[in-house]
Amino acid sequence: MDRTFVHLHNHSQYSLLDGACRISEMVGRCRELGMPALALTDHGNLHGLIEFYREAVSQGVRPVLGIETYITPGSRHDRTPHRGERNNYHLILLARNQTGYRNLLELSSRAFLEGLYQRPRIDREILSRHGEGLIGLSACLHGEVNCLVRGEKYETALEAARYYREVLDEFYIELQDHGLPEEKIATRRLIDLAREGGFPLVASNDCHYLFGRHSAAQDVLLCIQTGKMRSDANRLRFESDQMYFKSAEEMERLFGEVPEALENTIRIAEKCDVSLEFGKLRLPHLPCPPAYASLNHYLDAICEEGLLRRFPAPGEELRARLRYELDVIHAMDYAGYFLIVQDFINRAREEGIPVGPGRGSAAGSLVAYCLGVTNIDPIRYNLIFERFLNPERISMPDIDVDFSDRGRASVIRYVIDKYGAENVTQIITFGTMAARAVVRDVGRVMGVPYGEVDRIAKMVPQAPHITLEKALEQSPELKERYDADERVRELVDTGRVLEGLTRHASTHAAGVVISPTPLVETVPLYRSSEGEVTTQWDMVACEAIGLLKIDFLGLRTLTVLQDCLEGIRANHGVRIDLDSIPLDDSAVYGLFAGGETVGIFQFESSGMTDYLRKLKPHCLEDLIAMNALYRPGPLGSGMIDDFIQRKHGAKQIRYEHSSLEPILKETYGVIVYQEQVLQIASALAGYSLGEADLLRRAMGKKKQEIMDEQRAIFVERAVGRGVKGECARRVFDLMAHFAGYGFNKSHSAGYALVAYQTAWLKRHYPAEFLAASLTSEMADKDRVMILQAESRRLGIR
């Protein structure tokens, strides 16, 4: 580290650096300026820590992990406001080593769980217990030492600095210069204090945005976050436009008279050495029954029992598939994961809580089917295990489970009771400022009339992942207004700077993490203003550090099915097992073909019913395909019309190669599913299914250089198996085209089965089905009217 300065903190509160979308830019700016290290100290939290660490390491920048914490002069448990006194001070804490990192997690968690009052606060008592491994900086104008010297309480300031030096590994007096008069006064006094007390100095710059030109956008962001207009005279505002990512040369000009303050940024960065481990699953302890040598043997045994239950006379092919899946699971050390999921699903069923047949790629696993974790046959529907767990690419398993919305909370309570309240919590999620919303926000702050802002916002196309940059390219009307009207240009340009920033934090609708040890040892915790406790990291970060993440989803349709079955039992004395109903009932498919799908899960929108009438589905495979095709991509590309025309013979079905026919026959020659891409690569070019899944992922990225490389490999391997080169190239291009539209068949199959079950009940027990649906929807007047109209149509009073 031979530069004279590194940035030791970049704040995120009221900041254009707030959010994962800015971390890459921030680290890139650090590299661009030739700085070897960078610290991130979010205000009062560690939300950005994992994203920052991984991005810094990937770009060759040394990450320094820290926080700008709030420390109260009293007790963190005290909720009494002190008139004329500060309720909290700022304090920078940087993790020097692994002990310091663990203490950082602990302090940040306790600040929310125990000290939350206006701000997440710690106090001296808890800092004294968890100061080991931490380097402290006296922070900005709002730091305790700074406030005291500015208030001419010199001896008290010296005493405070000595306290921090005693409880922390090291303590530095921090100097800042953003052109504020108070800083000039404070700097002189802080230098005197440091020299008298023998404290080292360090220079820093508050970074709230990357470039000086973003100062105006920062001001607009302040207004958005505080609910003020830019014209409000008494609103919160930064008194400086110098809070950007400054170069070493700029910092040298500011602090040339105290070169040691610049050099100490390097010294601190050199001392901070924290290494984080990713990708290793931290499973909670699950005891192995005494009769088995290990969890692997136990899983093998219950899967064998499940295989015989699902398939009374399994052949060698089935046994080989099961053995293959188990070998992959054992190699990845995931046996405990499957057993944990099976345990809480079994408990749900014991309590009479409906469980969905499967969602996501987990439905492609025979092991999951044999365990009863999923309830749709992956063999019958040709679902692929490698889409779920790829032996060629070690990744976290991800089994998401649907429960009835009425029973979901009970299952989560069971998990909390089993593994401990300190070891289980929900996951945070962050809302971001999307293109249309940011236009409306900026327009309000700027005082642009609502009607005009609304018109401009509606010029932004409603498309997935749309940005204002893309909107200017795709919307001629917006581009015209942007070029012609200076106020619109200012609005859009400001929005371009702000879009993607974090708007708010909330609780993830389904995500729960389970840890083998108290969570605060692994992940910092957060308490919302409503009192909900979650992780401070989102699900991507939680999974990255190896925490077991399960999505416990509440599905209202499962509650409707349960209530309907109970109504049938009460009214007709008949007990129906939905897992045993015939899947070839022509009367049920007649409902779909006639568009009579009011109340039918996933199939009742007007657009869907139009296509169902054209398609006239006659089997579950048709429903699986429609579930996959009725999405913006396939609809926009004409795939769904092509599919329907081929089914009815209006368009010829042809296959580029004979090996494609058994793969594409059920979808009439159209590549509908991601799994079909895998099968084609395997059949035509000899890829293992694991290799083929990697190819599918590469195709999805649409990077020309990668595509050209993969195309050459595919063609070479296909030609080696006797396929003509021209044919191989056409097939590759076909796969590449559809890879972007292909849907996960396993997920579509599970939800198509639920749709069929709802349609079966509606067809054979319409009164009970509609009664259950009305009960479920009775808080929604519009839905009640629709269901009442359907009841009248069917002649039900």
C-alpha positions in Angstrom: 0.0 0.0 0.0 2.2 2.8 -1.3 -0.5 5.5 -1.7 -0.8 8.3 0.8 -4.5 7.9 1.5 -7.3 5.4 1.5 -11.0 6.2 2.2 -11.8 4.8 5.6 -15.5 5.3 5.4 -18.4 5.9 3.1 -21.7 6.7 4.8 -25.0 5.4 3.5 -27.7 7.3 5.4 -29.2 10.0 3.1 -26.6 8.9 0.6 -26.3 8.2 -3.1 -24.0 5.4 -2.1 -26.9 3.7 -0.3 -27.7 0.3 -1.9 -26.1 -2.6 -3.6 -26.4 -0.9 -7.0 -23.8 1.7 -5.9 -21.3 -0.6 -4.2 -19.7 -1.7 -7.4 -19.4 1.9 -8.6 -17.9 2.9 -5.3 -15.3 0.1 -5.4 -14.6 0.9 -9.1 -14.0 4.5 -8.2 -11.5 3.4 -5.5 -9.6 1.4 -8.1 -9.8 4.2 -10.6 -8.1 6.6 -8.1 -5.4 4.0 -7.4 -6.4 3.5 -3.7 -5.5 0.0 -2.5 -8.2 -0.2 0.3 -11.6 1.0 1.1 -13.8 1.0 4.3 -17.6 1.0 4.3 -19.3 2.3 7.5 -23.0 2.5 7.1 -24.9 4.7 9.5 -26.1 2.5 12.4 -26.2 -0.8 10.5 -24.2 -3.3 8.5 -26.7 -3.7 5.6 -24.0 -3.4 2.9 -21.2 -5.4 4.5 -21.4 -8.7 2.5 -22.1 -7.1 -0.9 -19.2 -4.7 -0.2 -16.8 -7.3 0.9 -17.4 -9.6 -2.1 -17.3 -6.7 -4.6 -14.1 -5.3 -3.1 -12.3 -8.7 -3.2 -13.5 -9.4 -6.8 -12.0 -6.0 -7.9 -8.7 -6.4 -6.0 -9.5 -3.8 -3.4 -8.8 -4.5 0.3 -12.1 -4.3 2.2 -12.1 -2.7 5.6 -15.4 -3.6 7.4 -16.9 -1.2 9.9 -19.9 0.8 11.1 -20.7 4.4 12.1 -22.5 3.4 15.2 -24.6 5.6 17.5 -23.5 5.6 21.1 -25.6 7.1 23.8 -24.1 8.9 26.8 -26.5 7.2 29.1 -27.9 3.6 29.0 -29.0 2.1 25.7 -32.1 0.9 27.6 -33.1 4.4 28.5 -36.0 5.9 26.4 -36.1 9.3 28.2 -35.3 12.3 25.9 -32.7 14.6 27.5 -33.5 18.3 26.8 -30.5 20.3 25.6 -28.3 17.2 25.4 -27.5 14.8 22.6 -29.3 11.4 22.8 -26.5 9.8 20.9 -23.0 10.5 19.4 -21.4 9.0 16.3 -18.5 6.6 16.6 -16.6 4.8 13.8 -15.7 1.1 14.6 -13.5 -0.9 12.2 -13.0 -4.7 12.5 -9.3 -5.3 12.9 -9.6 -9.1 13.0 -12.1 -12.0 13.2 -12.7 -11.2 16.9 -13.4 -7.6 16.0 -15.7 -8.7 13.2 -17.8 -10.9 15.6 -18.0 -8.0 18.0 -19.1 -5.7 15.2 -22.0 -8.2 14.5 -22.9 -8.3 18.2 -22.8 -4.6 18.8 -24.9 -3.8 15.7 -27.4 -6.4 16.6 -27.7 -5.2 20.2 -28.1 -1.6 19.0 -31.3 -2.6 17.3 -32.6 -5.3 19.7 -31.9 -3.4 22.9 -31.0 0.2 22.1 -33.4 1.2 19.4 -34.8 4.7 20.3 -34.9 7.1 17.3 -31.6 5.4 16.3 -30.1 2.0 16.9 -27.8 2.8 19.8 -25.1 1.1 21.9 -23.7 2.4 25.1 -20.4 2.3 27.0 -21.4 -0.7 29.0 -21.8 -3.0 26.0 -18.9 -1.4 24.1 -16.6 -2.3 27.1 -17.6 -5.9 26.8 -17.3 -6.1 23.0 -14.4 -3.7 22.1 -11.7 -6.3 21.5 -10.5 -6.5 17.9 -12.0 -3.1 17.0 -10.3 0.1 15.9 -12.2 3.3 16.8 -12.2 6.7 15.0 -13.7 9.8 16.7 -16.0 10.4 13.8 -17.5 13.6 12.3 -18.8 16.8 13.9 -21.4 14.6 15.7 -18.8 12.4 17.4 -18.5 12.6 21.2 -14.9 13.9 21.3 -15.7 16.4 18.6 -18.9 17.7 20.3 -17.1 18.1 23.5 -14.1 20.1 22.2 -16.4 22.3 20.2 -18.3 22.9 23.4 -15.0 23.8 25.1 -15.3 20.9 27.4 -11.7 20.0 26.8 -11.0 17.8 29.9 -14.2 15.8 29.3 -13.3 15.3 25.7 -9.8 14.0 26.8 -11.5 11.7 29.3 -13.8 10.3 26.6 -10.9 9.7 24.2 -9.0 7.9 26.9 -12.0 5.7 27.6 -12.3 4.7 23.9 -8.5 4.0 23.8 -8.9 1.7 26.9 -11.8 -0.4 25.6 -10.8 -0.6 22.0 -7.6 -2.0 20.4 -6.8 1.5 19.1 -8.4 4.9 19.0 -7.7 7.7 16.5 -8.7 11.3 16.5 -10.4 11.9 13.2 -10.0 15.1 11.1 -12.5 16.2 8.4 -12.7 19.2 6.1 -15.8 19.7 3.9 -15.4 23.5 4.0 -17.6 23.9 7.1 -16.5 26.7 9.5 -17.2 24.4 12.5 -14.7 21.8 11.1 -11.9 24.5 10.9 -12.4 25.3 14.6 -12.7 21.6 15.6 -9.6 20.6 13.7 -7.3 22.9 15.6 -8.7 21.8 18.9 -8.6 18.1 18.0 -4.9 18.3 16.9 -4.1 19.9 20.2 -6.0 17.2 22.1 -4.4 14.4 20.1 -0.9 15.7 20.8 -1.5 16.2 24.5 -3.1 12.8 25.0 -0.8 10.9 22.7 -3.6 9.9 20.3 -2.8 9.2 16.6 -4.6 11.4 14.0 -6.4 10.2 10.9 -8.0 12.1 8.0 -11.2 11.1 6.3 -13.9 12.5 4.1 -17.6 11.8 4.4 -18.7 10.2 1.2 -22.4 10.5 0.4 -22.0 10.5 -3.4 -19.2 9.6 -5.9 -18.8 12.8 -7.8 -19.1 16.5 -6.9 -21.6 17.0 -9.7 -24.1 14.7 -7.8 -24.5 17.2 -5.0 -27.8 18.5 -6.4 -29.2 15.0 -6.8 -28.1 14.3 -3.2 -30.2 17.3 -2.1 -33.2 15.9 -3.9 -32.7 12.6 -2.2 -32.7 14.3 1.2 -36.1 15.8 0.3 -37.5 12.5 -0.8 -36.4 10.7 2.4 -37.6 13.5 4.7 -40.9 14.1 2.8 -40.0 17.8 2.0 -40.1 20.0 -1.0 -36.8 21.4 -2.4 -38.3 24.9 -1.9 -38.9 24.3 1.9 -36.7 26.8 3.7 -36.4 24.9 7.0 -35.8 21.4 5.8 -32.7 19.2 6.4 -29.9 19.9 4.0 -26.2 19.4 3.7 -24.3 22.6 4.2 -21.4 21.4 2.0 -21.1 20.1 -1.5 -17.8 18.4 -0.7 -19.1 15.0 0.5 -17.9 13.1 -2.5 -15.3 10.5 -3.2 -12.1 12.5 -3.2 -8.8 11.6 -4.6 -5.6 11.2 -2.6 -4.3 14.4 -4.2 -7.4 16.4 -3.0 -7.0 15.0 0.5 -3.3 15.9 0.5 -4.2 19.5 -0.3 -6.6 19.6 2.6 -4.3 17.9 5.2 -0.8 18.5 3.9 0.1 20.1 7.2 -0.6 16.9 9.1 0.8 14.2 6.8 0.6 11.6 9.5 -3.2 11.8 9.4 -3.1 10.8 5.7 -0.5 8.1 6.3 -2.5 6.6 9.1 -5.3 5.7 6.8 -2.8 3.3 5.1 -1.6 2.0 8.5 -5.2 1.3 9.7 -6.1 -0.5 6.4 -3.0 -2.7 6.8 -4.0 -3.6 10.3 -7.5 -4.6 9.3 -7.6 -8.2 8.1 -10.9 -10.0 8.2 -11.5 -13.0 6.0 -15.1 -14.2 5.3 -16.0 -17.7 4.2 -18.7 -18.2 1.6 -20.6 -21.2 0.2 -20.3 -23.5 3.2 -23.8 -24.5 4.5 -24.2 -24.0 8.2 -27.0 -26.5 9.1 -28.7 -26.6 12.4 -28.0 -29.7 14.4 -30.3 -32.6 13.6 -29.7 -35.7 15.8 -29.2 -39.0 13.9 -31.3 -41.9 15.0 -29.1 -44.4 17.0 -29.8 -47.2 14.4 -27.9 -45.4 11.7 -24.2 -44.6 11.4 -24.8 -41.1 9.9 -27.4 -38.8 8.5 -26.4 -40.0 5.0 -27.3 -43.6 5.9 -30.5 -42.4 7.5 -31.5 -40.5 4.4 -30.7 -43.5 2.2 -32.9 -45.7 4.3 -36.0 -43.5 4.4 -35.6 -42.7 0.6 -35.6 -46.4 -0.1 -38.8 -46.8 2.0 -40.3 -43.8 0.1 -39.3 -45.2 -3.3 -41.3 -48.4 -2.5 -44.2 -46.4 -1.3 -44.3 -44.2 -4.4 -43.4 -47.0 -6.9 -44.5 -50.4 -5.6 -42.2 -52.2 -8.1 -39.4 -49.9 -9.0 -37.1 -51.0 -11.8 -33.3 -50.7 -12.1 -33.6 -47.3 -13.9 -35.6 -45.8 -11.0 -33.2 -47.2 -8.4 -30.2 -45.9 -10.4 -31.8 -42.4 -10.5 -32.4 -42.4 -6.8 -28.8 -43.6 -6.1 -27.4 -41.0 -8.4 -29.3 -38.2 -6.6 -28.3 -39.5 -3.2 -24.6 -39.6 -4.2 -24.7 -36.0 -5.4 -26.5 -35.0 -2.1 -23.9 -36.8 0.0 -21.0 -35.4 -2.0 -22.4 -31.9 -1.3 -23.0 -32.8 2.3 -26.7 -31.8 2.1 -28.3 -34.8 3.7 -29.2 -32.8 6.8 -30.8 -30.1 4.7 -33.3 -32.6 3.1 -34.1 -34.1 6.5 -34.7 -30.7 8.1 -37.2 -29.8 5.4 -38.9 -33.2 5.6 -39.2 -32.8 9.3 -41.2 -29.5 9.3 -43.3 -30.7 6.3 -44.2 -33.9 8.2 -45.1 -31.8 11.2 -47.4 -29.6 9.1 -49.2 -32.6 7.7 -49.6 -34.1 11.2 -51.3 -30.8 12.3 -53.6 -31.0 9.2 -51.9 -28.0 7.5 -52.1 -28.3 3.7 -48.7 -28.4 1.9 -48.3 -27.7 -1.8 -47.1 -30.4 -4.2 -43.9 -28.6 -4.9 -42.6 -25.3 -6.3 -39.4 -24.3 -8.0 -36.7 -26.7 -9.2 -37.0 -29.0 -6.1 -39.9 -30.7 -7.8 -37.3 -32.2 -10.2 -35.8 -34.3 -7.4 -36.7 -38.0 -6.9 -35.2 -37.8 -3.4 -37.6 -35.0 -2.5 -40.5 -37.0 -4.0 -39.6 -40.1 -2.0 -39.3 -38.1 1.2 -42.7 -36.5 0.7 -41.2 -33.0 0.5 -42.7 -32.8 -3.0 -45.8 -34.5 -4.3 -45.5 -34.5 -8.1 -43.9 -37.4 -9.8 -40.6 -36.2 -11.5 -40.4 -39.3 -13.6 -43.8 -39.1 -15.1 -43.4 -35.4 -16.0 -39.8 -35.7 -17.1 -38.4 -33.3 -14.5 -34.7 -32.9 -14.2 -32.7 -33.2 -10.9 -29.7 -31.2 -12.3 -31.9 -28.1 -12.7 -32.2 -28.3 -8.9 -28.7 -29.5 -7.8 -26.0 -29.4 -10.3 -23.0 -31.7 -9.6 -20.9 -29.6 -12.0 -21.6 -26.4 -10.0 -21.8 -26.6 -6.2 -24.5 -24.2 -5.0 -26.9 -24.0 -2.1 -30.0 -26.2 -2.4 -33.2 -24.2 -2.4 -36.4 -25.9 -1.4 -39.3 -23.4 -1.1 -42.5 -24.8 0.4 -46.1 -23.6 0.1 -48.4 -24.0 3.1 -51.9 -22.8 3.5 -51.8 -19.1 4.4 -53.8 -20.0 7.6 -51.2 -22.6 8.7 -47.9 -21.0 7.7 -47.3 -19.2 11.0 -47.9 -22.5 12.9 -45.1 -24.2 10.9 -42.7 -21.3 11.5 -43.5 -21.5 15.3 -42.6 -25.2 15.2 -39.3 -24.4 13.6 -38.6 -21.7 16.2 -39.5 -24.0 19.1 -37.3 -26.8 17.7 -34.2 -24.8 16.9 -34.4 -22.0 19.3 -35.7 -18.4 19.1 -32.1 -17.1 19.0 -31.3 -19.3 16.0 -34.3 -18.6 13.8 -35.6 -15.3 12.3 -37.1 -13.8 9.2 -35.1 -12.0 6.5 -34.9 -8.4 5.6 -35.7 -7.2 2.1 -35.0 -3.8 0.5 -37.3 -1.8 -1.7 -35.6 0.2 -4.4 -36.4 3.3 -6.4 -37.7 2.0 -9.7 -37.8 4.2 -12.9 -41.4 5.3 -12.8 -41.5 5.8 -9.1 -38.3 7.9 -9.0 -39.8 10.2 -11.7 -42.8 10.8 -9.5 -40.6 11.3 -6.4 -38.3 13.7 -8.0 -41.1 15.6 -9.7 -42.9 16.1 -6.3 -39.7 17.4 -4.7 -39.1 19.8 -7.6 -42.6 21.1 -7.4 -43.7 19.9 -10.9 -47.5 19.7 -11.1 -48.8 16.2 -10.4 -50.6 15.9 -13.7 -47.4 16.7 -15.7 -45.3 14.3 -13.6 -47.8 11.6 -14.0 -47.7 12.0 -17.8 -43.9 11.8 -17.9 -43.9 8.8 -15.6 -46.3 7.0 -17.9 -44.0 7.5 -20.8 -41.6 5.1 -19.1 -42.4 1.6 -20.6 -43.8 -1.0 -18.2 -41.2 -3.6 -18.8 -39.1 -5.8 -16.4 -35.8 -4.2 -15.3 -36.6 -0.9 -17.2 -34.3 2.0 -16.4 -34.6 5.7 -17.4 -31.6 5.2 -19.7 -33.5 2.4 -21.5 -36.7 4.4 -21.4 -35.1 7.2 -23.3 -34.1 4.7 -26.0 -37.5 2.9 -26.2 -39.9 5.8 -25.7 -39.8 8.4 -28.6 -42.3 10.5 -26.7 -40.2 10.7 -23.6 -37.0 11.4 -25.6 -38.8 14.3 -27.3 -39.9 15.9 -24.1 -36.4 15.3 -22.6 -34.8 17.1 -25.5 -37.3 20.0 -25.7 -38.0 20.8 -22.0 -35.2 21.8 -19.6 -37.3 21.0 -16.6 -38.1 17.5 -17.8 -34.4 17.0 -18.6 -33.5 18.0 -15.0 -36.2 15.7 -13.6 -35.1 12.7 -15.7 -31.3 13.3 -15.2 -31.8 13.6 -11.4 -33.9 10.4 -11.5 -31.1 8.6 -13.4 -28.8 9.3 -10.6 -31.3 8.2 -7.9 -32.9 5.1 -9.5 -31.9 1.8 -8.0 -31.2 3.3 -4.5 -32.7 1.7 -1.5 -36.1 3.2 -0.6 -37.0 1.3 2.5 -36.4 -1.9 4.5 -39.1 -4.4 5.2 -39.6 -8.1 6.1 -39.3 -10.6 3.4 -42.7 -12.2 2.7 -41.5 -15.7 3.1 -37.8 -16.0 3.9 -36.7 -17.5 7.2 -33.1 -18.4 8.2 -32.1 -21.2 10.6 -28.7 -21.2 12.2 -26.9 -23.9 14.3 -25.8 -21.2 16.8 -27.3 -17.9 17.9 -27.7 -15.8 14.8 -25.8 -12.8 16.2 -22.6 -14.9 15.9 -23.1 -15.1 12.1 -25.4 -12.3 10.9 -26.4 -8.9 12.4 -30.0 -8.5 13.4 -32.4 -5.7 12.8 -35.6 -4.5 14.5 -38.1 -2.6 12.4 -40.2 0.3 13.6 -43.1 -2.1 14.0 -41.0 -4.3 16.3 -40.3 -7.2 13.8 -36.9 -8.8 14.1 -35.1 -9.8 10.9 -31.6 -10.1 9.6 -29.7 -7.0 8.5 -28.7 -8.8 5.4 -31.0 -9.8 2.5 -31.5 -13.4 1.4 -28.7 -13.3 -1.1 -26.1 -12.3 1.6 -27.6 -14.8 4.1 -27.2 -17.6 1.7 -23.7 -16.5 0.7 -22.4 -16.9 4.2 -24.0 -20.3 4.4 -27.2 -19.7 6.5 -30.0 -22.2 5.8 -32.7 -20.1 4.1 -36.2 -21.5 3.6 -39.1 -19.8 2.0 -42.2 -20.6 4.0 -44.9 -19.3 1.6 -48.5 -18.9 2.5 -50.7 -20.0 -0.4 -54.4 -19.0 -0.1 -55.5 -21.6 -2.6 -54.4 -24.4 -0.3 -56.7 -22.9 2.4 -59.5 -22.8 -0.2 -58.9 -26.5 -1.1 -58.9 -27.4 2.6 -62.2 -25.6 3.3 -63.8 -27.0 0.2 -62.9 -30.6 1.2 -64.2 -30.0 4.7 -67.5 -28.6 3.2 -67.8 -31.7 1.0 -67.3 -34.0 4.0 -69.9 -32.1 6.0 -72.5 -31.9 3.2 -72.0 -35.2 1.4 -70.2 -37.4 4.0 -67.4 -38.0 1.4 -63.7 -37.8 2.2 -61.6 -36.9 -0.9 -57.9 -37.3 -1.2 -56.7 -34.8 -3.8 -53.6 -36.9 -4.4 -55.8 -39.7 -5.7 -58.2 -37.9 -8.0 -57.8 -38.9 -11.7 -55.7 -36.6 -13.8 -57.5 -37.4 -17.1 -61.0 -36.1 -16.3 -62.3 -34.7 -19.6 -65.0 -32.7 -17.8 -62.3 -30.9 -15.8 -60.3 -30.0 -19.0 -63.6 -28.8 -20.4 -63.7 -26.0 -17.8 -60.3 -24.9 -19.0 -61.2 -25.2 -22.7 -64.3 -23.2 -22.2 -62.5 -20.5 -20.3 -64.7 -21.2 -17.2 -61.8 -20.6 -14.9 -63.1 -18.1 -12.3 -61.5 -19.1 -9.0 -59.0 -21.5 -10.7 -55.5 -21.0 -9.4 -53.2 -19.3 -11.9 -55.7 -19.6 -14.8 -58.4 -17.0 -14.3 -57.1 -13.8 -16.0 -59.0 -12.7 -19.1 -55.9 -13.0 -21.3 -55.3 -16.5 -20.0 -58.9 -17.6 -20.6 -58.7 -16.3 -24.2 -55.7 -18.5 -24.9 -57.2 -21.5 -23.1 -60.2 -21.3 -25.4 -57.9 -21.4 -28.4 -55.7 -24.1 -27.0 -58.4 -26.5 -25.7 -56.1 -28.3 -23.3 -56.8 -32.0 -22.8 -54.0 -33.1 -20.5 -52.0 -31.9 -17.5 -49.0 -31.4 -19.8 -51.0 -28.7 -21.7 -51.7 -26.9 -18.5 -48.0 -27.1 -17.5 -47.1 -25.6 -20.8 -49.7 -22.8 -20.6 -48.5 -21.9 -17.1 -45.0 -21.5 -18.5 -46.0 -19.7 -21.7 -48.4 -17.1 -20.3 -45.6 -14.6 -19.4 -44.4 -11.4 -21.0 -41.5 -12.9 -22.9 -43.3 -15.7 -24.6 -46.4 -13.6 -25.2 -44.3 -10.8 -26.8 -42.4 -13.3 -29.0 -45.4 -15.1 -30.4 -44.4 -18.4 -28.8 -47.8 -19.0 -27.3 -49.6 -18.6 -30.7 -47.0 -20.8 -32.4 -47.6 -23.5 -29.7 -51.4 -23.4 -30.2 -51.2 -23.5 -34.0 -48.9 -26.5 -33.9 -51.2 -28.4 -31.4 -54.1 -28.0 -33.7 -52.2 -28.8 -36.9 -52.5 -25.2 -38.3 -48.7 -25.1 -38.4 -46.3 -28.0 -39.3 -44.3 -29.5 -36.5 -40.7 -30.2 -37.6 -37.6 -31.1 -35.8 -34.1 -30.0 -36.8 -32.8 -33.4 -35.8 -34.5 -36.7 -35.0 -33.1 -36.8 -31.4 -35.2 -33.7 -30.7 -38.6 -35.3 -31.3 -38.8 -37.2 -28.0 -37.8 -34.1 -26.1 -40.1 -31.6 -27.8 -43.0 -33.8 -28.7 -45.2 -32.8 -25.7 -44.7 -29.1 -26.5 -45.3 -29.6 -30.3 -41.8 -28.8 -31.3 -41.5 -25.6 -29.3 -38.8 -25.2 -26.6 -40.9 -24.1 -23.7 -38.8 -25.2 -20.7 -35.3 -24.7 -19.4 -35.2 -28.5 -18.9 -35.6 -29.0 -22.6 -32.5 -27.0 -23.3 -30.6 -29.3 -21.0 -32.0 -32.4 -22.7 -31.2 -31.2 -26.2 -27.6 -30.4 -25.3 -27.3 -33.9 -23.8 -28.9 -35.7 -26.7 -27.3 -33.9 -29.5 -23.8 -33.0 -28.2 -23.3 -35.5 -25.4 -23.3 -33.0 -22.5 -23.9 -34.3 -19.1 -27.1 -32.7 -17.7 -24.9 -30.7 -15.2 -22.8 -29.4 -18.1 -25.9 -28.6 -20.0 -27.3 -26.5 -17.1 -24.1 -24.5 -17.2 -24.6 -24.0 -20.9 -28.2 -22.8 -20.3 -26.9 -20.3 -17.8 -24.3 -19.0 -20.2 -27.0 -18.6 -22.9 -29.1 -16.6 -20.5 -26.4 -14.0 -20.1 -26.5 -13.2 -23.8 -22.8 -12.1 -23.9 -21.6 -12.4 -27.5 -18.1 -13.5 -26.6 -19.3 -16.3 -24.3 -22.0 -17.3 -26.8 -19.4 -17.6 -29.7 -17.2 -19.7 -27.5 -20.0 -22.0 -26.3 -21.4 -22.3 -29.9 -18.0 -23.6 -31.1 -17.8 -26.2 -28.3 -21.4 -27.4 -28.9 -21.0 -27.7 -32.6 -17.6 -29.6 -32.3 -19.1 -32.0 -29.8 -22.3 -32.6 -31.9 -20.3 -33.2 -35.1 -18.2 -35.7 -33.1 -21.4 -37.6 -32.5 -22.3 -37.7 -36.2 -24.5 -34.5 -36.4 -24.0 -32.3 -39.4 -22.3 -29.0 -38.6 -25.0 -26.9 -40.2 -27.7 -28.7 -38.2 -25.7 -28.4 -35.0 -25.4 -24.6 -35.5 -29.1 -24.2 -36.2 -30.0 -26.2 -33.1 -27.6 -24.1 -30.9 -29.1 -20.9 -32.2 -32.6 -22.3 -31.5 -31.6 -23.2 -28.0 -30.0 -19.8 -27.4 -33.1 -18.0 -28.7 -35.5 -19.9 -26.4 -33.1 -20.1 -23.4 -34.2 -16.5 -22.5 -37.9 -17.5 -22.6 -37.7 -21.0 -21.2 -39.4 -21.5 -17.9 -38.6 -23.9 -15.0 -40.8 -26.9 -15.8 -40.6 -28.3 -12.3 -42.3 -25.1 -10.9 -44.8 -25.0 -13.7 -45.7 -28.6 -13.1 -46.3 -28.2 -9.4 -48.6 -25.2 -9.9 -50.4 -26.8 -12.8 -51.3 -29.7 -10.5 -52.7 -27.3 -7.9 -54.7 -25.6 -10.7 -56.1 -29.0 -11.9 -57.1 -29.8 -8.3 -59.1 -26.6 -7.9 -60.8 -27.1 -11.3 -61.7 -30.7 -10.3 -63.4 -29.5 -7.2 -65.1 -26.7 -9.0 -66.4 -29.1 -11.7 -67.7 -31.8 -9.3 -68.5 -29.8 -6.1 -69.1 -26.3 -7.3 -71.2 -25.1 -4.3 -68.6 -26.1 -1.8 -65.8 -24.8 -3.9 -67.3 -21.4 -4.4 -68.3 -21.1 -0.8 -64.7 -21.8 0.2 -63.5 -19.2 -2.3 -65.9 -16.6 -1.0 -64.8 -17.2 2.5 -61.2 -16.7 1.4 -61.9 -13.5 -0.6 -64.6 -11.9 1.6 -62.4 -8.9 2.5 -62.2 -8.0 -1.2 -65.5 -6.6 -2.5 -64.6 -6.8 -6.1 -63.7 -10.5 -5.8 -66.8 -11.3 -3.9 -68.9 -9.8 -6.7 -67.0 -11.8 -9.3 -67.5 -15.1 -7.3 -71.2 -14.2 -6.7 -71.7 -13.7 -10.4 -70.1 -17.1 -11.1 -72.4 -18.7 -8.6 -75.4 -17.3 -10.3 -74.1 -18.4 -13.7 -73.8 -22.0 -12.3 -77.3 -21.7 -10.8 -76.1 -21.9 -7.2 -78.1 -19.8 -4.8 
